[in-house]
């Protein structure tokens, strides 16, 4: 498959998306050796990360909590677990059904010229891809159940995205705004034979 991130493609899309204004989604400056942890737990609106109580979670995705390296307890009403957080790293605790959570190490760059796009597979589909119709190319590929992957894309841009399994489209997301030094997280969920996806801007608790 063609890879999305050729220089010519990024250049062409950047021209079309140049009118997008960067908003105030920049995270505050944190200790460069500290890390960030969040939860993805569809169906839950509250969580606790390293003693920080989080309420009003929307779309099942919390904001990132700034933590020091070490053992970090993460919990939602259906369960809890502990992760040994390293330095200068982003983590997402993925809670799915009543299973033990899986901790995903996110490759979040917060680049001054790019936007981070993350995709998480909360289904039983064995492999999903993030496809960009405008480029006819795959941006992120081969994400298994309870896994997630991230990629940095030149910004600002507005893109329509598809989540596919092989060539089958499972879900579509329209008009996703990609903003410099920011990010968007996409979660694919399943109910029976139906699939749906939500895209949520990355946020940070101060």
Secondary structure as GFF3:
##gff-version 3
##sequence-region A 1 206
A	DSSP	alpha_helix	7	16	.	.	.	ID=ss1
A	DSSP	beta_strand	35	40	.	.	.	ID=ss2
A	DSSP	beta_strand	47	49	.	.	.	ID=ss3
A	DSSP	beta_strand	52	54	.	.	.	ID=ss4
A	DSSP	beta_strand	65	67	.	.	.	ID=ss5
A	DSSP	beta_strand	70	76	.	.	.	ID=ss6
A	DSSP	beta_strand	79	85	.	.	.	ID=ss7
A	DSSP	beta_strand	90	94	.	.	.	ID=ss8
A	DSSP	beta_strand	102	106	.	.	.	ID=ss9
A	DSSP	beta_strand	114	122	.	.	.	ID=ss10
A	DSSP	beta_strand	128	132	.	.	.	ID=ss11
A	DSSP	beta_strand	137	143	.	.	.	ID=ss12
A	DSSP	beta_strand	147	154	.	.	.	ID=ss13
A	DSSP	beta_strand	157	165	.	.	.	ID=ss14
A	DSSP	beta_strand	168	178	.	.	.	ID=ss15
A	DSSP	beta_strand	182	191	.	.	.	ID=ss16
A	DSSP	beta_strand	194	201	.	.	.	ID=ss17
###
